[in-house]
Amino acid sequence: MHRVMKQEVKTANEDVFEKLPVPVALRKMILPAVTSQLIVLIYNMADTFYVGQTENPYMVASTSLILPVFNITLCLAGLAGIGGGALISRLLGRGDEAEARRVSAFSLYLGGAIAAAFSLCMALFMGPILNLLGAGENTYQYAREYALCVIVLGGIPTVLSNVLANLIRSIGRSREAGIGIVCGGLLNIALDPLFMFVLMPKGREVLGAGIATCLSNCVACLFFLTVVLRMGEKSIITFSPRAGLARRESVAAIFAVGIPSAVTTFLFDLDYVILDKLMVSYHDLALAAIGIVLKVERFPLNVGIGICQGMLPLVAYNYASKNKQRMEQTIRLSRGLGLIVAGVSVVLYEIFAVQFTHLFISDPQTVEMASQFLRIRVLATPLMFLSFFTVYLFQAFGKGRISLMLGVTRWLVFNIPMLFLLNTIFGMYGLVWSQAAADILTVTMSFYVYNKFRPRIEQKNTPGR
């Protein structure tokens, strides 16, 4: 049976992981990942776009308040999906397919259990959480309706969809992973106007957007479950308890990478929450403006995340199989591509900031403020890509402690303190400049850490395959 499973894995994955030229392999892995990330971005922006058509800035502000909490569900998915997926790729690189199956089953059950616990906590402590996020008299009810749909009811399918996407991508099937995310996103875009402006009465548009998001994530989850079932009983990705329990060192390896991934994502969202909290102290229009900017700026960032997601299994596999040349070429090409995307985005946003903002709202004051915010925030895009690219690299290597140190230092030492510091000194626009100021320090630290640990990585990969 072990021999049959090994042959199945080789047939499905050896071209992408071992034989194809690196640019071709990267294209096969990155394009679906980038496409899915852009669709995720578009359907997240679709809620803001359609809510913006109500010309009600309080509705726009309420969806912005919930975005960081919704993103926490994605960080929970990263704990199981990125931690498990990176390990599965390394296990395949070492030829241990049986343990890869056990790791996939453990990761899926772990993701479902964590999602259920988080959704329950949100349901029980909805009021205090919304107050903590800064929901005021004008935004509280809208934020509550949206959170009920996308987090309480939609939390489990959202997390499982993302865990499954990461695990499926980890065995070289980036195309199937991308299709599932894309289908869910396109469905969300289609359902938003139906529920908001046709099925829901006037004044309940935010509730309609939440229902549409919840349903689309449920459909995406069903798609991934179907993909796993069609792979057959011997597939690496499995829910079957018959796969057995993962080894203790494998469970430790999942958490060693998954926890830093989740913590880093959580701190990223905490940075957004603090930014919202500080911004709302000025006025609600400023909150609406920064909410729009935080979504618009995600375009190049999501492309960068897609590049990293497509790169990670290739780096992890070739790191484990000791193919140093292929691994380093993958890193070099991926980094260059991400910087090109970031650079082009800076130019476009500087030129067309007003036009991008007008896509979401037409209120003149909000447009003027958001376009000014966008021109400042986008300057940090190349720095942000380099920062999380380094974190993804250490996740691929299975070096969770280093990735945790990078993430924690970035947010708790640089970004979040910079928010308070620049807000105190320069006020509202100090908040907007804080990202670029902090990421200059972050990138400097990332280069130092990568260069310090790179000789150890090279030494480990010296032997041939």
C-alpha positions in Angstrom: 0.0 0.0 0.0 2.9 2.4 0.8 4.3 1.8 -2.6 1.0 2.5 -4.3 0.6 5.7 -2.4 4.1 6.8 -3.2 3.6 6.2 -6.9 0.4 8.3 -6.8 2.2 11.2 -5.1 5.0 11.0 -7.6 2.7 11.0 -10.6 0.7 13.9 -9.3 3.6 16.1 -8.0 7.1 15.2 -9.2 6.8 17.4 -12.4 6.0 20.6 -10.4 8.3 19.9 -7.5 11.2 18.3 -9.3 11.2 18.2 -13.1 9.7 21.4 -14.5 11.9 24.4 -15.0 11.6 26.7 -11.9 9.9 29.5 -13.8 7.3 27.1 -15.2 6.7 25.4 -11.8 6.4 28.8 -10.1 3.8 29.9 -12.8 1.8 26.7 -12.1 1.8 27.3 -8.4 1.7 31.1 -8.2 -0.9 32.0 -10.8 -3.8 30.1 -9.1 -2.7 31.3 -5.7 -2.5 35.0 -6.9 -5.9 34.7 -8.7 -7.5 33.3 -5.6 -6.0 36.0 -3.4 -7.3 38.7 -5.8 -10.8 37.2 -5.8 -10.7 37.1 -2.0 -9.7 40.7 -2.1 -12.4 41.6 -4.6 -15.2 39.9 -2.7 -14.0 41.6 0.5 -14.0 44.9 -1.3 -17.3 44.1 -2.9 -19.0 44.4 0.5 -17.5 47.8 1.0 -18.3 48.8 -2.6 -22.0 47.8 -2.4 -22.4 49.2 1.1 -20.8 52.4 -0.2 -23.6 52.6 -2.8 -26.0 53.4 0.1 -24.1 56.7 0.6 -24.1 55.9 4.3 -20.6 56.3 5.8 -21.7 54.6 9.0 -22.5 51.4 7.2 -19.0 51.6 5.5 -17.4 52.2 8.9 -19.2 49.2 10.5 -17.9 46.7 7.9 -14.4 48.2 8.3 -14.7 47.5 12.1 -15.5 43.9 11.6 -12.8 43.3 9.0 -9.9 42.7 11.5 -12.1 40.2 13.4 -13.0 38.4 10.2 -9.3 38.2 9.4 -8.7 36.5 12.7 -10.7 33.6 11.3 -8.1 33.5 8.5 -5.2 33.5 11.0 -6.9 30.5 12.7 -6.9 28.8 9.3 -3.2 29.6 8.9 -2.4 27.8 12.2 -3.7 24.5 10.8 -3.3 25.2 7.0 0.1 26.8 6.8 1.6 24.8 9.6 0.2 21.6 8.2 0.8 22.4 4.6 4.4 23.4 5.0 5.1 20.2 6.9 3.3 18.1 4.3 5.5 19.5 1.5 8.6 18.8 3.5 7.4 15.2 4.3 6.8 14.6 0.6 10.3 15.9 -0.1 11.6 13.3 2.3 9.4 10.6 0.7 7.2 10.0 3.9 3.8 10.0 2.3 2.1 8.0 5.1 3.0 10.6 7.7 1.8 13.3 5.3 -1.6 11.7 5.3 -1.7 11.6 9.1 -0.7 15.3 9.2 -3.4 16.3 6.8 -6.1 14.6 8.9 -4.8 16.2 12.1 -4.7 19.7 10.5 -8.2 19.5 9.2 -9.7 18.5 12.5 -7.6 21.0 14.3 -8.9 23.8 12.0 -12.5 22.8 12.5 -12.2 22.7 16.3 -10.5 26.1 16.6 -13.0 27.7 14.2 -16.0 26.4 16.3 -14.5 27.7 19.5 -13.8 31.1 18.0 -17.4 31.4 16.6 -18.8 30.4 19.9 -16.8 33.1 21.8 -17.9 35.7 19.3 -21.5 34.8 19.8 -21.2 34.9 23.6 -19.2 38.1 23.9 -20.5 40.1 20.9 -21.3 43.3 22.8 -18.0 43.7 24.6 -16.0 42.8 21.5 -17.8 45.4 19.4 -17.3 48.1 22.1 -13.6 47.2 22.2 -13.4 47.6 18.4 -14.8 51.1 18.7 -18.4 50.6 17.5 -20.4 53.7 18.4 -24.0 54.7 18.4 -24.1 55.1 14.6 -22.2 51.8 13.7 -23.0 49.3 16.5 -26.1 47.6 15.0 -24.7 47.4 11.5 -21.5 45.9 12.9 -23.4 43.4 15.0 -25.5 42.1 12.0 -22.4 41.8 9.8 -20.4 39.9 12.5 -23.3 37.5 13.2 -23.2 36.4 9.6 -19.6 36.3 8.6 -18.0 35.2 12.0 -20.6 33.4 14.1 -22.4 31.6 11.4 -19.7 31.6 8.7 -16.6 31.0 10.8 -16.3 27.3 10.4 -16.8 27.1 6.6 -14.4 30.1 6.2 -11.6 28.4 8.2 -12.1 25.0 6.7 -12.1 26.4 3.2 -8.7 28.1 3.8 -7.2 25.1 5.6 -8.2 22.8 2.7 -6.9 25.3 0.1 -3.5 25.4 1.9 -3.3 21.6 2.2 -4.3 20.9 -1.4 -1.7 23.5 -2.5 0.9 21.8 -0.4 0.8 18.6 -2.6 1.2 20.6 -5.8 -2.4 21.1 -6.7 -2.5 24.8 -6.7 -5.0 24.9 -9.5 -7.7 23.1 -7.5 -7.0 25.3 -4.5 -7.3 28.4 -6.6 -10.6 27.3 -8.2 -12.3 26.8 -4.9 -11.4 30.2 -3.6 -12.3 31.9 -6.9 -15.7 30.2 -7.1 -16.5 31.3 -3.5 -15.4 34.9 -4.2 -17.3 35.2 -7.5 -20.5 33.8 -5.8 -20.1 36.4 -3.1 -19.8 39.2 -5.7 -23.0 37.9 -7.4 -25.0 37.5 -4.2 -24.1 40.8 -2.6 -26.5 43.0 -4.7 -29.2 40.4 -4.6 -29.4 40.2 -0.9 -28.6 43.9 -0.2 -30.9 45.6 -2.7 -33.5 43.0 -3.7 -34.2 40.6 -0.8 -33.4 42.9 2.2 -35.5 46.0 3.0 -33.8 49.4 2.9 -31.6 50.0 5.9 -30.6 46.3 6.2 -28.0 46.4 3.4 -25.2 45.4 5.8 -27.1 42.3 6.9 -27.6 41.4 3.2 -23.9 41.7 2.6 -23.1 39.5 5.6 -25.6 36.8 4.5 -24.0 36.8 1.0 -20.5 36.4 2.4 -21.6 33.5 4.7 -23.3 31.6 1.9 -20.4 32.0 -0.5 -18.0 30.6 2.1 -20.2 27.6 2.7 -20.3 26.8 -1.0 -16.5 27.1 -1.2 -16.1 24.7 1.7 -18.4 22.2 -0.1 -16.3 22.5 -3.2 -13.1 21.7 -1.4 -14.8 18.7 0.4 -15.8 17.4 -3.0 -12.2 17.8 -4.4 -10.9 15.8 -1.5 -13.5 13.1 -2.0 -12.7 12.9 -5.7 -9.0 12.4 -5.0 -9.9 9.0 -3.6 -9.2 7.0 -0.4 -5.4 7.0 -1.0 -5.1 10.7 -1.4 -2.6 12.5 0.8 -5.3 15.0 1.9 -7.8 13.1 3.9 -10.4 13.4 6.7 -10.2 9.7 7.4 -9.3 8.8 11.0 -8.0 5.5 9.5 -4.9 7.5 8.4 -3.8 7.3 12.0 -2.4 9.7 14.5 0.4 12.0 13.5 3.7 11.5 15.2 4.4 13.7 18.2 7.2 15.5 16.4 4.9 16.2 13.4 2.3 17.8 15.7 5.0 19.9 17.3 6.2 20.9 13.8 2.6 21.9 12.8 2.3 24.2 15.8 5.9 25.4 15.4 5.0 27.0 12.1 1.3 27.4 12.5 1.4 29.3 15.8 3.8 31.9 14.4 1.7 32.2 11.3 -1.5 32.7 13.4 0.2 35.1 15.9 1.7 37.2 13.0 -1.7 37.4 11.3 -3.4 38.3 14.6 -0.9 41.0 15.3 -1.4 42.3 11.7 -5.2 42.5 12.5 -4.5 44.0 15.9 -2.6 46.8 14.2 -5.7 47.4 12.1 -7.9 47.4 15.2 -5.7 49.9 17.0 -5.5 52.1 13.8 -9.3 52.1 13.6 -9.6 52.8 17.4 -7.2 55.8 17.2 -8.7 57.1 13.9 -12.3 57.1 15.2 -11.1 59.5 18.0 -11.0 62.1 15.2 -14.3 61.5 13.5 -16.4 58.8 11.8 -15.5 60.1 8.3 -11.8 59.5 9.1 -12.7 55.9 10.1 -14.6 55.4 6.9 -11.7 56.8 4.8 -9.1 54.6 6.4 -11.4 51.6 6.1 -11.5 52.2 2.3 -7.7 52.7 2.1 -7.0 49.5 4.1 -9.0 47.5 1.5 -7.6 49.3 -1.6 -4.0 48.9 -0.4 -4.6 45.1 -0.1 -4.4 44.6 -3.9 -0.6 44.5 -4.2 -0.4 42.9 -0.7 -2.7 40.1 -1.7 -0.8 39.5 -4.9 2.4 39.3 -2.8 0.7 36.8 -0.4 -0.3 34.7 -3.4 3.3 34.7 -4.7 4.4 33.6 -1.2 1.7 30.9 -1.0 2.7 29.5 -4.4 6.4 29.6 -3.5 6.1 28.0 -0.1 5.5 24.4 -1.1 8.2 24.5 -3.7 10.8 25.9 -1.3 9.7 23.5 1.5 9.8 20.4 -0.8 13.2 21.2 -2.3 14.6 22.2 1.1 13.6 18.8 2.5 14.9 17.0 -0.6 18.2 19.0 -0.4 17.9 20.5 -3.8 19.6 23.7 -2.9 20.0 25.2 -6.4 16.3 24.7 -7.3 15.3 26.1 -3.9 17.4 29.3 -4.2 16.2 29.9 -7.8 12.6 29.7 -6.5 13.3 32.2 -3.8 15.1 34.6 -6.1 12.4 34.6 -8.8 9.6 34.9 -6.3 11.1 37.8 -4.5 11.8 39.7 -7.8 8.3 39.2 -9.0 6.8 40.5 -5.7 8.9 43.6 -5.8 7.9 44.4 -9.4 4.2 44.1 -8.5 4.7 46.4 -5.4 6.6 49.0 -7.5 3.9 49.1 -10.2 1.2 49.5 -7.6 3.0 52.4 -5.9 3.0 54.3 -9.2 -0.7 53.5 -10.1 -2.0 54.4 -6.6 -0.1 57.7 -6.6 -1.6 58.7 -9.9 -5.1 57.3 -9.6 -5.8 57.6 -5.8 -9.0 59.7 -6.2 -10.4 57.3 -8.9 -9.8 54.2 -6.8 -11.5 55.9 -3.8 -14.5 56.9 -5.9 -15.1 53.2 -6.6 -16.3 52.9 -3.0 -18.0 56.2 -2.0 -18.8 59.5 -3.6 -19.0 61.7 -0.5 -16.5 64.5 -1.3 -15.0 64.8 2.2 -14.4 61.0 2.5 -13.0 60.8 -1.0 -10.5 63.6 -0.4 -9.4 62.2 2.9 -9.1 58.6 1.7 -7.1 59.6 -1.5 -4.6 61.5 0.7 -4.3 58.5 3.1 -3.8 56.1 0.1 -1.0 58.0 -1.4 0.9 57.9 1.9 0.1 54.3 2.9 1.1 52.8 -0.5 4.7 53.9 -0.1 5.1 51.1 2.4 4.0 48.3 -0.1 7.5 47.1 -1.2 8.7 47.1 2.4 5.6 45.1 3.5 6.2 42.5 0.8 9.8 42.0 1.8 8.8 41.7 5.4 6.2 38.9 5.1 8.2 37.2 2.3 11.0 36.6 4.8 8.5 35.2 7.3 7.1 32.8 4.6 10.6 31.6 3.8 11.3 30.6 7.4 7.9 28.9 7.5 8.9 26.9 4.5 12.1 25.9 6.3 10.1 24.8 9.3 11.9 27.3 11.5 8.9 28.6 13.4 10.8 30.3 16.2 12.5 32.6 13.7 9.3 33.4 11.9 7.6 34.1 15.2 10.4 36.4 16.3 10.2 38.3 13.0 6.4 38.6 13.2 6.3 39.6 16.9 9.1 42.1 16.5 7.5 43.6 13.5 4.2 44.3 15.1 4.8 44.6 18.9 8.2 46.4 18.7 7.9 48.5 15.5 4.4 48.9 14.0 2.0 49.2 17.0 4.3 51.4 19.1 4.9 53.6 16.0 1.1 54.2 15.7 1.0 55.6 19.2 4.2 57.6 18.8 3.3 59.3 15.5 -0.3 59.8 16.6 1.0 61.7 19.7 3.4 63.8 17.7 1.7 64.4 14.4 -2.0 63.5 15.0 -4.2 61.9 12.3 -1.6 61.9 9.5 1.0 60.5 11.8 -1.2 57.4 12.0 -1.2 57.1 8.2 2.6 57.5 8.0 3.2 54.9 10.7 3.3 51.9 8.4 6.1 53.2 6.2 8.1 54.4 9.2 7.8 51.0 11.0 8.5 48.9 7.9 11.8 50.6 7.2 12.9 49.2 10.6 11.3 45.8 9.9 13.0 45.3 6.5 16.4 46.2 8.0 15.8 43.6 10.8 14.6 41.0 8.2 17.7 41.3 6.1 19.9 41.0 9.1 18.1 37.9 10.4 18.0 36.2 7.0 21.6 36.8 6.3 22.6 35.6 9.8 20.7 32.3 9.4 21.3 31.8 5.6 24.7 30.1 6.1 23.1 27.4 8.2 20.5 26.8 5.6 23.1 26.6 2.8 25.2 24.2 4.9 22.3 21.9 5.5 21.5 21.8 1.7 25.0 21.2 0.6 24.7 17.5 -0.1 23.1 16.5 -3.4 19.9 14.6 -3.8 
